[in-house]
Amino acid sequence: MLLIPAIDLLSGKVVRLEKGDMDKFKVYSDNPVDKAKYFEDIGIKRLHIVDLDGAKRGEAVNYNVIENIVKSTKLSLDVGGGVRDLKRCENYFNLGVDFVVLGTSVVKDPEFTKGALKKYPKKVILGLDAKDGFVATDGWYEKSSLKASEVLDMYKDFDVSAVIYTDISRDGMLTGVNIAATVELSNRSPFPIIASGGVKDEDDIIALAKENIYGCIIGKAFYEGKIDLRNIISKIDGLGGRYG
């Protein structure tokens, strides 16, 4: 299973939110590049970057920070937040980003999303963020009338790289990942599922790995010292499973 630390960018700093509320955040670093280098040094292969300002404003606000991370590491990067048109996808791919994460557009602009999937097969990740069981959009400010499984059905004929599934109510709360909902979605999904939101400790990660979940995004649990990434990397490597 891929262990994927998250760097959430707000005004150029590494932060974590509580339940997706941009008014409730904690700053963990003023230097995102140094944090990315640290992850690379301990053996991490993939990094999840979210431009929180971009998610709210619909544009790439922290583009320069992401560019510096690309230039400073060899990490595989997926980037989301404010990716609302093909030009933005192209800019990120030209920069050296490996995957773009589409969130709001997956629900509100399926025509663009499908166009991106056609133009960049296996390079687009769908971000499904659930609030009370329904997919939320616009930086989690709006709740749609669609469930995650219904959204996946809209894209079943496309070459989706993976799906990031986040339980917003648990995100940044250290209350434990919603394993049941994640596994249920994985069993119904034609695409690999990456779990996100609420990971509290190593037991959560081991449980997801045993369920053959493709990847797990780790945020606050790392930043608050609840998880030793070096230790968990070796444990995950020994489990094997459907994805490695």
C-alpha positions as a LaTeX table, in Angstrom:
\begin{tabular}{lrrr}
\hline
Residue & $x$ (\AA) & $y$ (\AA) & $z$ (\AA) \\
\hline
Met1 & 0.00 & 0.00 & 0.00 \\
Leu2 & 1.24 & 3.47 & $-0.86$ \\
Leu3 & 1.92 & 5.70 & 2.12 \\
Ile4 & 1.24 & 9.23 & 0.94 \\
Pro5 & 2.00 & 12.13 & 3.27 \\
Ala6 & $-0.02$ & 15.27 & 2.64 \\
Ile7 & 1.26 & 18.80 & 2.33 \\
Asp8 & $-1.71$ & 21.15 & 2.48 \\
Leu9 & $-0.73$ & 24.65 & 1.42 \\
Leu10 & $-2.36$ & 27.78 & 2.79 \\
Ser11 & $-0.62$ & 31.09 & 2.09 \\
Gly12 & 2.54 & 29.17 & 1.26 \\
Lys13 & 2.65 & 27.31 & 4.59 \\
Val14 & 2.06 & 23.68 & 5.56 \\
Val15 & $-1.18$ & 23.48 & 7.52 \\
Arg16 & $-3.86$ & 21.04 & 8.59 \\
Leu17 & $-7.54$ & 21.89 & 8.76 \\
Glu18 & $-10.26$ & 20.54 & 11.04 \\
Lys19 & $-13.13$ & 19.00 & 9.06 \\
Gly20 & $-12.13$ & 21.01 & 6.01 \\
Asp21 & $-12.82$ & 24.33 & 7.74 \\
Met22 & $-10.30$ & 26.91 & 6.45 \\
Asp23 & $-10.95$ & 29.07 & 9.49 \\
Lys24 & $-9.71$ & 26.25 & 11.73 \\
Phe25 & $-6.14$ & 25.44 & 10.80 \\
Lys26 & $-2.78$ & 24.87 & 12.42 \\
Val27 & 0.53 & 25.79 & 10.81 \\
Tyr28 & 3.15 & 23.01 & 10.94 \\
Ser29 & 5.87 & 24.46 & 8.75 \\
Asp30 & 6.80 & 27.68 & 7.00 \\
Asn31 & 8.97 & 25.71 & 4.55 \\
Pro32 & 7.05 & 23.15 & 2.45 \\
Val33 & 10.15 & 22.31 & 0.39 \\
Asp34 & 12.12 & 21.23 & 3.46 \\
Lys35 & 9.17 & 19.12 & 4.58 \\
Ala36 & 9.00 & 17.41 & 1.17 \\
Lys37 & 12.74 & 16.71 & 1.29 \\
Tyr38 & 12.31 & 15.11 & 4.71 \\
Phe39 & 9.66 & 12.75 & 3.39 \\
Glu40 & 11.90 & 11.78 & 0.50 \\
Asp41 & 14.86 & 11.18 & 2.83 \\
Ile42 & 12.95 & 8.67 & 4.97 \\
Gly43 & 11.82 & 6.60 & 1.99 \\
Ile44 & 8.47 & 8.06 & 0.96 \\
Lys45 & 7.78 & 7.74 & $-2.78$ \\
Arg46 & 4.53 & 9.70 & $-3.29$ \\
Leu47 & 3.42 & 13.06 & $-1.95$ \\
His48 & $-0.11$ & 14.51 & $-1.94$ \\
Ile49 & $-0.21$ & 18.30 & $-2.30$ \\
Val50 & $-3.35$ & 20.37 & $-1.88$ \\
Asp51 & $-3.49$ & 24.05 & $-2.80$ \\
Leu52 & $-6.14$ & 25.04 & $-0.26$ \\
Asp53 & $-6.20$ & 28.63 & $-1.46$ \\
Gly54 & $-6.67$ & 27.29 & $-4.98$ \\
Ala55 & $-9.51$ & 25.01 & $-3.94$ \\
Lys56 & $-11.41$ & 28.01 & $-2.60$ \\
Arg57 & $-10.58$ & 30.45 & $-5.40$ \\
Gly58 & $-10.50$ & 28.09 & $-8.39$ \\
Glu59 & $-6.94$ & 28.92 & $-9.43$ \\
Ala60 & $-3.38$ & 27.79 & $-8.69$ \\
Val61 & $-2.45$ & 30.15 & $-5.86$ \\
Asn62 & 0.54 & 28.17 & $-4.53$ \\
Tyr63 & 1.96 & 27.23 & $-7.94$ \\
Asn64 & 5.46 & 28.56 & $-7.16$ \\
Val65 & 5.67 & 26.50 & $-3.98$ \\
Ile66 & 4.71 & 23.35 & $-5.89$ \\
Glu67 & 7.25 & 24.19 & $-8.58$ \\
Asn68 & 9.99 & 24.42 & $-5.94$ \\
Ile69 & 9.03 & 21.01 & $-4.53$ \\
Val70 & 9.19 & 19.47 & $-8.01$ \\
Lys71 & 12.63 & 20.95 & $-8.61$ \\
Ser72 & 13.96 & 19.99 & $-5.18$ \\
Thr73 & 12.87 & 16.33 & $-4.95$ \\
Lys74 & 12.34 & 13.21 & $-7.05$ \\
Leu75 & 9.06 & 12.39 & $-5.35$ \\
Ser76 & 6.02 & 11.34 & $-7.35$ \\
Leu77 & 3.53 & 14.16 & $-6.82$ \\
Asp78 & $-0.21$ & 14.42 & $-7.10$ \\
Val79 & $-1.64$ & 17.91 & $-6.87$ \\
Gly80 & $-5.17$ & 19.15 & $-6.29$ \\
Gly81 & $-6.94$ & 22.36 & $-5.44$ \\
Gly82 & $-8.17$ & 24.80 & $-8.07$ \\
Val83 & $-7.63$ & 22.51 & $-11.07$ \\
Arg84 & $-10.65$ & 23.56 & $-13.14$ \\
Asp85 & $-9.47$ & 23.54 & $-16.78$ \\
Leu86 & $-7.21$ & 21.65 & $-19.20$ \\
Lys87 & $-4.65$ & 24.45 & $-19.27$ \\
Arg88 & $-4.05$ & 24.06 & $-15.55$ \\
Cys89 & $-3.61$ & 20.30 & $-16.01$ \\
Glu90 & $-1.14$ & 20.93 & $-18.82$ \\
Asn91 & 0.81 & 23.45 & $-16.73$ \\
Tyr92 & 1.16 & 21.00 & $-13.86$ \\
Phe93 & 2.21 & 18.12 & $-16.09$ \\
Asn94 & 4.74 & 20.33 & $-17.90$ \\
Leu95 & 6.05 & 21.32 & $-14.49$ \\
Gly96 & 6.74 & 17.67 & $-13.63$ \\
Val97 & 3.72 & 16.81 & $-11.50$ \\
Asp98 & 2.74 & 13.15 & $-12.05$ \\
Phe99 & $-1.00$ & 13.31 & $-11.31$ \\
Val100 & $-3.64$ & 15.99 & $-10.96$ \\
Val101 & $-6.51$ & 15.57 & $-8.53$ \\
Leu102 & $-9.90$ & 16.80 & $-9.68$ \\
Gly103 & $-12.47$ & 17.40 & $-6.99$ \\
Thr104 & $-15.15$ & 20.04 & $-7.51$ \\
Ser105 & $-15.23$ & 19.53 & $-11.28$ \\
Val106 & $-15.90$ & 15.80 & $-10.89$ \\
Val107 & $-19.42$ & 16.71 & $-9.75$ \\
Lys108 & $-20.00$ & 20.21 & $-11.11$ \\
Asp109 & $-18.21$ & 19.98 & $-14.46$ \\
Pro110 & $-18.19$ & 16.35 & $-15.66$ \\
Glu111 & $-17.64$ & 17.49 & $-19.24$ \\
Phe112 & $-14.27$ & 18.99 & $-18.32$ \\
Thr113 & $-13.41$ & 16.03 & $-16.09$ \\
Lys114 & $-14.10$ & 13.53 & $-18.85$ \\
Gly115 & $-12.13$ & 15.69 & $-21.29$ \\
Ala116 & $-9.16$ & 15.63 & $-18.93$ \\
Leu117 & $-9.44$ & 11.85 & $-18.54$ \\
Lys118 & $-9.48$ & 11.41 & $-22.31$ \\
Lys119 & $-6.49$ & 13.69 & $-22.85$ \\
Tyr120 & $-4.49$ & 12.41 & $-19.87$ \\
Pro121 & $-5.40$ & 8.74 & $-19.29$ \\
Lys122 & $-4.05$ & 7.28 & $-16.04$ \\
Lys123 & $-2.85$ & 10.76 & $-15.01$ \\
Val124 & $-6.03$ & 12.02 & $-13.36$ \\
Ile125 & $-7.15$ & 11.17 & $-9.82$ \\
Leu126 & $-10.74$ & 11.77 & $-8.76$ \\
Gly127 & $-11.11$ & 13.35 & $-5.34$ \\
Leu128 & $-14.35$ & 12.35 & $-3.66$ \\
Asp129 & $-14.86$ & 14.13 & $-0.35$ \\
Ala130 & $-17.89$ & 12.91 & 1.57 \\
Lys131 & $-19.94$ & 14.93 & 4.04 \\
Asp132 & $-22.82$ & 13.04 & 5.68 \\
Gly133 & $-22.46$ & 10.42 & 2.94 \\
Phe134 & $-22.70$ & 12.88 & 0.05 \\
Val135 & $-19.89$ & 14.28 & $-2.10$ \\
Ala136 & $-18.90$ & 17.87 & $-1.25$ \\
Thr137 & $-17.39$ & 20.46 & $-3.59$ \\
Asp138 & $-15.79$ & 23.94 & $-3.63$ \\
Gly139 & $-13.24$ & 23.32 & $-0.92$ \\
Trp140 & $-15.87$ & 21.31 & 0.99 \\
Tyr141 & $-18.17$ & 24.31 & 1.36 \\
Glu142 & $-21.01$ & 22.83 & $-0.74$ \\
Lys143 & $-22.65$ & 19.41 & $-0.38$ \\
Ser144 & $-24.03$ & 17.75 & $-3.52$ \\
Ser145 & $-26.91$ & 15.30 & $-3.79$ \\
Leu146 & $-24.65$ & 12.51 & $-5.08$ \\
Lys147 & $-23.08$ & 9.64 & $-3.17$ \\
Ala148 & $-19.51$ & 8.56 & $-3.93$ \\
Ser149 & $-20.59$ & 5.34 & $-5.65$ \\
Glu150 & $-22.96$ & 7.30 & $-7.91$ \\
Val151 & $-20.15$ & 9.61 & $-8.95$ \\
Leu152 & $-17.89$ & 6.67 & $-9.76$ \\
Asp153 & $-20.56$ & 5.25 & $-12.04$ \\
Met154 & $-20.28$ & 8.43 & $-14.12$ \\
Tyr155 & $-16.63$ & 7.64 & $-14.91$ \\
Lys156 & $-16.56$ & 3.86 & $-15.08$ \\
Asp157 & $-15.61$ & 3.87 & $-18.79$ \\
Phe158 & $-12.58$ & 6.16 & $-18.35$ \\
Asp159 & $-8.92$ & 5.51 & $-17.46$ \\
Val160 & $-8.96$ & 6.95 & $-13.94$ \\
Ser161 & $-5.64$ & 6.59 & $-12.13$ \\
Ala162 & $-7.17$ & 6.32 & $-8.66$ \\
Val163 & $-9.83$ & 7.76 & $-6.37$ \\
Ile164 & $-9.05$ & 9.63 & $-3.16$ \\
Tyr165 & $-11.93$ & 9.08 & $-0.74$ \\
Thr166 & $-12.10$ & 11.45 & 2.22 \\
Asp167 & $-14.55$ & 11.45 & 5.10 \\
Ile168 & $-14.69$ & 15.18 & 5.83 \\
Ser169 & $-16.16$ & 14.71 & 9.30 \\
Arg170 & $-13.00$ & 12.88 & 10.34 \\
Asp171 & $-10.41$ & 14.91 & 8.47 \\
Gly172 & $-7.89$ & 16.52 & 10.79 \\
Met173 & $-9.63$ & 15.13 & 13.88 \\
Leu174 & $-7.47$ & 12.05 & 14.66 \\
Thr175 & $-10.64$ & 10.04 & 15.29 \\
Gly176 & $-9.74$ & 7.14 & 13.01 \\
Val177 & $-10.19$ & 6.60 & 9.30 \\
Asn178 & $-13.62$ & 5.44 & 8.13 \\
Ile179 & $-12.42$ & 1.96 & 7.22 \\
Ala180 & $-15.87$ & 0.47 & 6.67 \\
Ala181 & $-16.96$ & 3.13 & 4.17 \\
Thr182 & $-13.57$ & 3.05 & 2.42 \\
Val183 & $-13.63$ & $-0.71$ & 2.02 \\
Glu184 & $-17.25$ & $-0.66$ & 0.85 \\
Leu185 & $-16.39$ & 1.89 & $-1.83$ \\
Ser186 & $-13.28$ & $-0.07$ & $-2.83$ \\
Asn187 & $-15.34$ & $-3.22$ & $-3.31$ \\
Arg188 & $-17.70$ & $-1.34$ & $-5.65$ \\
Ser189 & $-15.08$ & 0.73 & $-7.45$ \\
Pro190 & $-13.46$ & $-0.16$ & $-10.79$ \\
Phe191 & $-10.54$ & 2.05 & $-9.74$ \\
Pro192 & $-7.93$ & 1.85 & $-6.94$ \\
Ile193 & $-9.04$ & 3.66 & $-3.78$ \\
Ile194 & $-6.79$ & 5.90 & $-1.69$ \\
Ala195 & $-8.06$ & 6.41 & 1.86 \\
Ser196 & $-7.98$ & 9.86 & 3.42 \\
Gly197 & $-9.33$ & 11.63 & 6.46 \\
Gly198 & $-8.98$ & 10.89 & 10.16 \\
Val199 & $-6.01$ & 8.48 & 10.24 \\
Lys200 & $-5.07$ & 8.43 & 13.92 \\
Asp201 & $-2.29$ & 5.86 & 14.30 \\
Glu202 & $-0.40$ & 2.93 & 12.80 \\
Asp203 & $-3.29$ & 0.55 & 13.49 \\
Asp204 & $-5.46$ & 2.45 & 11.01 \\
Ile205 & $-2.81$ & 2.10 & 8.33 \\
Ile206 & $-2.25$ & $-1.60$ & 8.97 \\
Ala207 & $-6.01$ & $-2.21$ & 8.85 \\
Leu208 & $-6.29$ & $-0.49$ & 5.47 \\
Ala209 & $-3.31$ & $-2.41$ & 4.10 \\
Lys210 & $-4.87$ & $-5.70$ & 5.16 \\
Glu211 & $-8.02$ & $-4.73$ & 3.25 \\
Asn212 & $-5.96$ & $-4.25$ & 0.07 \\
Ile213 & $-6.61$ & $-0.53$ & $-0.13$ \\
Tyr214 & $-4.31$ & 1.00 & $-2.76$ \\
Gly215 & $-3.00$ & 3.91 & $-0.71$ \\
Cys216 & $-3.41$ & 5.97 & 2.43 \\
Ile217 & $-2.94$ & 9.72 & 2.79 \\
Ile218 & $-1.39$ & 10.68 & 6.11 \\
Gly219 & $-1.73$ & 14.18 & 7.49 \\
Lys220 & $-2.28$ & 15.32 & 11.03 \\
Ala221 & $-1.32$ & 11.99 & 12.60 \\
Phe222 & 2.21 & 12.49 & 11.28 \\
Tyr223 & 2.42 & 16.18 & 12.08 \\
Glu224 & 1.24 & 15.58 & 15.65 \\
Gly225 & 3.75 & 12.77 & 16.18 \\
Lys226 & 1.20 & 9.94 & 16.32 \\
Ile227 & 2.88 & 7.96 & 13.53 \\
Asp228 & 6.52 & 7.02 & 12.94 \\
Leu229 & 6.68 & 6.91 & 9.15 \\
Arg230 & 10.02 & 5.08 & 9.07 \\
Asn231 & 8.55 & 2.31 & 11.20 \\
Ile232 & 5.29 & 1.98 & 9.34 \\
Ile233 & 7.02 & 1.87 & 5.94 \\
Ser234 & 8.80 & $-1.34$ & 6.94 \\
Lys235 & 5.60 & $-2.87$ & 8.32 \\
Ile236 & 3.64 & $-2.12$ & 5.15 \\
Asp237 & 6.41 & $-3.47$ & 2.93 \\
Gly238 & 6.09 & $-6.82$ & 4.70 \\
Leu239 & 2.35 & $-7.18$ & 4.14 \\
Gly240 & 2.35 & $-7.50$ & 0.35 \\
Gly241 & $-1.20$ & $-7.69$ & $-0.98$ \\
Arg242 & $-3.00$ & $-6.88$ & $-4.17$ \\
Tyr243 & $-1.08$ & $-3.63$ & $-4.76$ \\
Gly244 & 2.38 & $-4.69$ & $-3.68$ \\
\hline
\end{tabular}
